């Protein structure tokens, strides 16, 4: 099974923490040169030394604020001109918790811009290079909410499903060029994102954060939350040559929680 990514270059978005950072670390362990993208330059520089370089990789980073579409477009053009990138991890922090019916129109517009529109801009910038190389892996870190909506995450549920539909569509369009497009769907994962969800639920329900956490874990057959590196491992596999015939899928990494086939 060919798992080596030596000689390949990966762009990992939202890579200063959580699942994005874990993905960057895993890809580097498989031999890829990794370009980190996020809005905080200082945090990006702090992550760089954590990336393995035993295969002679040359890692890089670029600052881009996903709340600013023009900024993402400029950064994408700059990095695609500098590197032939054949692996893209689309990953952005989720919208704040809340009911969909109570969300303002602006909340939806902001979320669609940060997720769907920015994904489209980055992908458009990198696909020509992938076509030239005859190899491409586009991996979107989304959520199990594309299978079953998660209560209290109204805006997130909506935009994540939109990203899944977009990904399935371009997976068909890009398959003839040796480019695959897949989605990784994390369940409850020990990151800052899950902590914000727990805090929000505790505040609204009047329960303690510990009680909310225990209730979440009780719904997971594995009996625990995931470590970010467990989600990253699935994303890393999808980036390898071994996953060349896996295309247009949405794979839950949730300890068995999602109640659908």
N, C-alpha and C positions, 0 to 999 in steps of 0.2 A: 504494500500500500504506500503510495507516494504522498508523504506528508510534508516534505521539505519545501520551504518557501525561500530558499537561498536564491539570491539574485532578483527577487521580486520586491516591489515597493508598495507599501500600504499607507493609506491616509485614514486616520482614525479620528473621528469627530467627538467632541465632548470627552477628551481623553485625560483630563486632569484629576479625575476621581471616579469612583464607582466602577460600573461595568465598562465604560469607555477606556479607562486606565487599564483595567484587567485585560481587555482585548489587545491593547497595545503591547502589554508585557508578553502575552501568549504568542502573538504574531512574531515578535522579536525572538522568542525562544525557538520558533520554527525556522528562523533564519532570515526573516524579512527585514528590510530597512523600513523604519516606521516614521511617518510624518505625523506629528501631533497637531491637532487643531482645536482651539478653544479660545475663550475671550480673555483669559487671565495669563499674561505673558510670564509672570513670575512663577505661577504654578506649573506652567508648561515646562519651564526650565528646570524645575525641581523634579519632574518626572523623568526627564531625559537620562539621568544616570542610572535609573532603574531598568532601562532597556538593555537586554543582552546584546553583545556585539561580537561574540566569539566567531561568527561566520564572516567577519569583515564588514559588517553593516555600517552604513553611515546614516544615522538618524537625524531628523530635522524637526522643526516646529514652526507654526505660523499662527498668528493671532487673528481671530475672526469672531465677531459678536453676532450670534444667530438672531438677535433681535433687530439687526440691521441688514436687510437683504443686500443692499449695495456693498456693504463690507464683505459679506460672504462671497458675492460675485467677484469682487476684486481679488480676494485672497485665493479663490479657486482658480482664477485665470493665472495668477502669479505662480502658484505651486504646480499647475499642470504644464506651464511653460518650462519649469525648472526640472521636473521629474517625470518619468514615464511611470505612472501609477496604474497598477492593474488590480489592486485590492482596495475597496472602499468600505469602511464601516460607518454607516449613517447612524449617529447616536446623539440625541439631544435630550436634556432634562425635560420631564413632563410638566404639563400645566398644573396650576394649583388645584387642590381638591375642591369639590363643590358640586351642587346639583346642576344638571344641564339646563333645567327650566329656569333657574335663577341666574344663569350666566348672561352677561351683556354680549351683544353682538361683537363688540370689540374684543372680548375674550376669545371668541372663536377665530376671529381674523388674526389675532396675534399668534394663536397656536398653529393655525394653518400655515402662517408665514414661517414660523420657526421650524416646523417639521416638514410639511409637504413641499412648500416652495423652496426652502433651502436645500432639501434633498434633491429636488429637481435641478437646481442651479449647479450644485456640485457634480451631480451625475452627468449632466450635459457637458461639463468642462472636462471630465475624465474619460468619457466613453470613446472619443476619437483615438486616444492612446491605447485603450484596451482593444479596439478593433485592429489597430496597427499591429499590436502584439499577438493577436489571435487568442488572447486570454484575458478574462475579466471576472472578478468576483465582487458583486455588490451585495452587501449584507446589512439589513436594516434591523436595529435593535428597537423593538416596538413593545408589545405587552400582550398578555393572555386575554386582554379585553377585546381583542379582535375576534376571539372565539366566543366568549361570554362577557358582556359588559360588567364592569366592577362597580358596585354601588358607591356613590359619593365621588366618582371621578367622571362626571358628565362630559366636560370638554375634552378630557384626555381620551375617553372612550370613542368620541366622535372623530377626533383627528387621527387617532391610531388606526381606526378602520379605513380612513381615507388613504393613509400611507400604504396599508396592506393592499388595497385595490389598485393603487398606482404601481406598486411593486409587481403584482401579478401581471398587469398589463405590459410593463416594459420587459418582464421576463420572457414574454412571447416575442416581443419585437427584437430583443438582443440575442436570443438563443442561437441564431444562425452564425453569429460572429464569435462563438466560443465564450460568450459572457453569460454567467448565471446571476440570477437575482433571487435572494431568499430572505426570509424574515426569521429572526430569533425572538421568541416571546417569553421574556422573563416573568416568572411568578414573583412571590414575595422574596426579595433579595436584600441582604444586609447592606444597605447603602443609605446615604442621606435622604434619598427620595422616600424610602419606606418609612423613615423616621418622621418625615413631615406628614405623611398620610396618617400614621399612628397618632401623632399629636393633634391633627385636625379631628379625627374620629373621637378621640378622648374628650376634646373640648366640646364637641357638639352633643355627645352622648352623656356627659357627666361621669364617665367611667375613668379609671386610672389608665395611664398609658400601658402599664404592665398587664392589666386586664384585657385591653384591646390587643396587645401583642399575643397573649395566650390564646385569645379567640381566633386570631389569624392562623396561628400555628396548628390549632385544633382542626382546621379545615384541610390541612396538608397531610396526605397519606404518609409522606416521608417523616413527618413529625418534627420538622425543623425548616427554617428559612434557608435559602441558598446562599452560598458564598459567591461573590461576584466572579471569581475565577472559574466557577463551574458553568456559568453562563458564557463566559469568554471562551471556554474550551470548545463549545459547540460552534460558536462563531468562527473560531480559528480553523476547525475542521472544514467548514463550508468554504473557507478561503483556499484550501489546498487542491492540488490536482486530483486527489482521490475523490473529491466531491463533484467532479466535472459533470455528472449526469443527474445531480440534484438541482432542480430548478423550479422556481415558482412556488416554493413551499413556505409554510408558516409553522415553525417547530416550537412547541411549548417546552420551556425548561423550568418546571414548576413543582417537581416532586410528586406529580400525579394529581394535582389539585383540580385542573380544568376538567369540568364534567362533560366533555364532548369527545367524540372520536376524532 
